[in-house]
């Protein structure tokens, strides 16, 4: 996937995090540059640095957050696809 796609997904996630945060100004695409990004099927998965229990799947302008301690990656992808299809 291109770096443009990563940048676009990073912007989508930053906007989503700002909408769901008590400190929205701290969530910018630049603030997420240190996050690990990996391809999971059609999704980009963003993993915050350190030990976090919340991961984010981003595709087609949609964000799906999940806790890997509560939901496997395979189940999260299925759930994210289901949520995306209902929009």
Buried (B, 14 or more C-beta within 10 A) or exposed (E): EEEEBBEBBBBBBBBBBBEEEEEEEEBBBEBBEEBEBEEBEEBBBBBBEEEEEEBBBBBEEBBBBBEEEEBEBEEBBEBBBEEBEEE
